[in-house]
């Protein structure tokens, strides 16, 4: 018995020492990317490496991304060419055994210890650890419907929420959406086959094609903290290839111009925001910052 307890403690300690990699997708939105990276830098721990895969369509956007790169030299930036080829290479070559994808309109709202997420993911044998979900998530931004936490879900260790994704009502968009780019932590070995073999050419088509594989997760469980730790701010729509009626609060051009004038989003206004949906329309405050050369 003592040997078993020792081995369990050793296993637990090794998990709590692990780190995850984060791959962020960005398209013509350097101001939003800056806010994501700033919030991640200030509020996350146990990140092995952060990669940015970005697309820029004009000179002003190029200039904006250079500002972001100068501020975050520890981040690995990759400009989009062949999106799928670059993404496969990043996933295959990252040293981490666990990966989370992110998009540039996310702000981290409170501290995330990715070692804790890895520990829970492995201990409870979950498919993914969902940072955008928690018992506070009770509605859907896109459908405008009430989407309470799944009835089969249960609280574990007074810290985590655990549910079966296939028993979740299809009307519950967020709770029944297991393959997401909104900071869900996965095992690299689990997702790599999808990244290699799905037919996609950008983040939107990747998530769309990956979502269709939900039925392969018949017996899989999902896990989150009791309260979500991120928020998506649909400030504008830069990808016109998708039918999304939302995201027109601020134009991308307006935010890009303000960013080039050395204004950034004040991420402190999004500390523990008590959101009821992963995506919410909220006003932003722009504050000045000093560009690094």
Secondary structure, 3 states (H helix, E strand, C coil): CHHHHHHHHHHHHHHHCCCEEEEEEEECCHHHHHHHHHHHHHHEECEEEEEEEEECCCHHHHHHHHHHHHHCCCCEEEECCCHHHHHHHHHHHCCCCEEEEEECCEEECCCEEHHHHHHHHHHCCCCEEECCCCCCCCECCCCCCECCCCCCCEEECCCEEEEEHHHCCCCCCCCCCCCCCCCEEEEHHHHHHHHHHCCCCCHHHHHHHHHCCHHHHCCCEEEEECCCCEEECCCECCCCCCCCCCCECCCHHHHHHHHHCCEEECHHHHCCCCCCCCECCCCCCEEECCCCC
